[in-house]
Amino acid sequence: MARDLFHNIVRSALEKEGWVITDDPLNIRCGGVDVQIDLGAERLLAAEKAGKKIAVEIKNFVSASKISEFHMALGQFINYRTALRVEEPNRTLYLAVPLVTYNDFFNLSFIETVVNENKLKLIIYNVETEGIEQWTN
């Protein structure tokens, strides 16, 4: 239930900022592999704004093990970024994370190092206000 709620929060927040959702989910076939995201767990959204296309992988970080969720999110991000680079090179991938998780977990020095080394682009969303707090590049 929370996963669906967070998905809708991020989708609504993007729309509030003027993005048009073009795919929900965004399905990509690359090198014989289909990239598909579970509807309830995480979805790849595609949005377009002023000629700029993005894909957004939404993460909730609601389990007890944030590091396990981070490992999974990082692996997915790297795979999805590669697929996009091959199939839709004009689309930029972002990882959407809740503000609470960003403040408590993504500010840990190890996580910051991993984020920087892997050039993760983040959208930090606020569950309570249902808005986007920050975009990082």
N, C-alpha and C positions, 0 to 999 in steps of 0.2 A: 504494500500500500504506500509506504513512504517513498519507494522508488518512483512510482507513477506520479506522486505529488511533486517530487523534485524535478522530474522531467517536465511537467507542466509549468512549474515555476520558472525554469530556465527558458522554456519556449516563450512564455508570456513576457518575461523580462527582455528577451531579444526583440520581440514584437513592439514592446513599449519604446525601444530605442530606434525603431524605424526599420528593422530587418523584416524581410519577407521570407517566411519559411517556404522552401521549395521542395524539400524531401523530408519525410518523417516516417521511417528512417531513410537514410541515404545508403543504397546498396551499391557496392562496387565489386566488379569481377576483375581480378588482376593476376596474371600468370597462372591461370587455372584455379585460383582460390576465390571463393565468394566471401566477402566481408559483410557479415550481418550481425546486428546487435539485438539481443533479446528485448522485446518490447517493454517488458516490465522492469528490467534491471538497468539497462543502459541503452541508449539509442544514439545513433549518429544523426544529428540534425544538419541540414544544409540551409544556409541563409544567404541572402544576397543583399548588399547595401551599396548604393552608389557605384555599381560596377564591380565591387569587391565581393568575392565569394568565400565563404567559410564553411567548415564542418566543425561540429561541436560534439565532443564525447563527454557525456554527463556522468559524473561520479557523485555518490552520496556520502561515502565514508561513514556508514552507520554501524558497521560491525565492530566487534571488540578489538580486532587487530588492524589498526590503521596501516601498519607497514605491509601487511599481506595485501590489502586493497591497493596500496600504492604500487607494489610489485606488479599486480595485475594491470593496473591503469597504465603504468609505464610501458609494459610490453604491448598492450593494445595500442597505445599512442604511437609507438615506434612502427608497428605493423601498419596502422592506418595511414600514418604520414607517408610511408613508403608507397602504399597503394595509391594514395592521392597524387604523389609526385609522378607516378607512371601514368595513371589514367585521367587525372584531373589536375594538372600542374598549376592551374590558376586558382585553386582552392586552398586556403590556409586552414590548418587544423588547430583547434583549441581544446584544452581540457578544462571542463567546468567543474569547479569545486566549491563547496559551501564555505561561507565566510568564517564560520566557527572552526572548521577544519584547517582553513588557510592560516588563521591566527594561531592555532594551537599546534599544528603539525608541520605545515609547510614552512614555518619560520625556524624550524630546527636546522642547525648548521648542516647536518648530513643531507637532509632533504633538499635544502637550498642548493647544495653542491650538485646533487643528482639532477635537479631541475635545470640548473645552469649548463651543466655538461651536455645534457640531452636537448637543450634548447626548447624546453617545453613552453608553449604559449598557454597562458591561463586566463580563464574568465572566472572571477570570484563573484559568486552570487549569494544574496542574502535571503535565507528561507523566510524570515519574519516579514521583511518588507516586499518580498517577491520582486527584487530588483537586482541589477548588476552593480556591484560595488567598484570593480576594478577590472581592467584588461591589462595583462602583462605580455610583453614581447621579449 
